[in-house]
Amino acid sequence: MSDHLSERKFPIGPFRLEEQYTSSELEHNIDVLGAIPAEYRQLVGSLSDAELAKTYREASWNVRQLVHHVADIQYLHYFRMKKVLTEPDYKIQTLIDMNAWAMTPDSLTNPVSDSLQILDGVTARYVNLVRSLSEEQLALSYFHPLRQIWFNQKQALAMSAWHVRHHLEHIRLALS
């Protein structure tokens, strides 16, 4: 992959999974998640249809699809955490076909305000849930069949924080 394409695909760099996350790293990731809905709202809340149709690189999702995707995946991350906390037999992570989801009619045409509302609500619940977890609950893990690795909840939260920042930068690239 060329450097330019790599910079466009991973504008904040690829996700780097750590074996352990300190309390301050966990708190930082929670803070990122807590602040991100306002950042998305500020960046995309008043965009025109033409701006929402912009892409950050050839053959990429457009801004509208990215906003809907972020709301979908934020809900999925929250859902996975609730599953591992409440179902002792939840050992294989729930997966979706992200490209197919990005091509459904709602992802192609719904106003981004719909997903900004979802992002606000899900993130508030997600952050509150994470803040209530014990170390034992944060250590609960599940297997990601595509990546072929186990994630504990601190690691999953780190990925979630990376994900929302990653796509925020994609949107900034598309709009620049």
N, C-alpha and C positions, 0 to 999 in steps of 0.2 A: 504494500500500500504506500503510495507516495506520501511525503510529509504533509503536503497541502490537504490531501484527502483525509489523512489521519487527523489533522487539526480540525477539519470540518466534522468528522465523525465523532471524535472525542475531544471537544474543545476544552474540557477541564481535565483531560487525561482519562485513561480507562480506569475502571473501578479496581482498587487494590484491596483485597481481602486480608485483614490482619487476623492472626490467631487470637489475640486478646485486645480488648479495648479498655482503656483506663476509665475511671469515673469522669474525669474531665472530658475525655473524647466522647463518652456517651452523652454527657450534658451538651457538648457542642452539637452533636448530631440531633439531639432533641430540639435545641434552639434553632438549628437550620430548618427543621421540619415545621416548627411553630411559626417561623417568620415567612415561610415560602408562599403561603396563599396571598398575602398582601403584595409580595413582589410580583407574582403572576398577575394579580388584579391591576396593579399599577402599569405593568408593561403591556398587557393585552386588552384591558377593560374597555378601551375606547377605539380600538382599531376598526378600520373599514373592511369591507369584504375583500377588497383588492389586497390590503395588507395581510389579512388572514390567509390569503391564497399563496403568499410568498413561501419559498422553501430555502433551506440553508445550504443545500447542495443538490446536484442533479439526482433525480430519482428518490428524493427524500420526502418524508411527510411534510405537509404544509403547516403553517402556524396553527390553524384551526384544529387539525388532526393531532398536533403535539399537545395542545391544551387538553383536549378530550382524553388523549392517551395518559397524560400525567394524572388526571382525576381517576381514570380507570385503574391505573397501577397503584395509586395511593390507597384506593379502596382495597385492592387485592393484597397489598402488604398488611393492611389492618386486618383483613379477613384471615390471612394466614396466621397472624399472631393470635387472634381469637381462637382459631382452630387448635393450635398447639397448646394453648392454655386450658382449653375446655374438653379436648378429646385426646385421651392418653394414647389412642391408636393412630393419631395423625402423625405419620412418619415420612410421607412422601408429599412434597410441596405441590399445591394446586398450580397447574400451569394453564396458560391461555395462548392462543395464536394471536400475538400482538398485531401482526400485519393484517390479519383478517378483521380483527376488531377495529383497526384504523380505517377500514374500508366499508364499514357498515353505514347505512344512511345517516344515523345520528352523528357519527364522527365526521361525516362529509358536509353536513348541512346545518346541524343545530347551532344556535348561538353559543359562543364561548361562555357567556354568562351562566348557562346551565352547569357547565363543568367547574366554573369558578365557585359556584355555590356548593357543589359536591366537595370540591377541594377544601373549602372552608370548614364544612361540617365534619368530614371524615378526618381531616388533620387534627381538629380540636379533640375529637374522641381518641384518635391514635396517640397523640401526645399525652393526654390525660391517662390513658391506659398504661403507656410506657412508664410514666412517672410513678405509677402505683405498684410496679412489679418488684418482687424480691429478687435477690441474686439467684436463687434457685429457679425462679420463673424465667429470668433472663438467660439462664443456661439451657433451657429447653431447646431442642433442635429438631430439624427435619431435613430430609434429603432432597436436593435439587437434581432431578433426573437428567436434565440437559447439561448442567455444569458438572455433574458427577461429584458433588461435594455436599457436606453437611453444613448447615447454617444454624448457629444459635441465635437468640433474639438480639443480642448486641450486634452481631454481624449483619443480621437482616436489617436492622435499623440503620447501620452504616450504609448499606447498599441503598436503602430508601432515600437517605439524605443525599447520597451521591446522585441518584436518579433524578430527583427534582431539580438539582442544580445543573446537571448535565443537559436536560431539555430546556431549562431557562436560557442557557447559553446558546442552544440551537436556535431558539426564537430570536435572541439578540442578533445572531449572525444573519438570520433570514431578513430581519428588519434593517440591517445596516447597508 
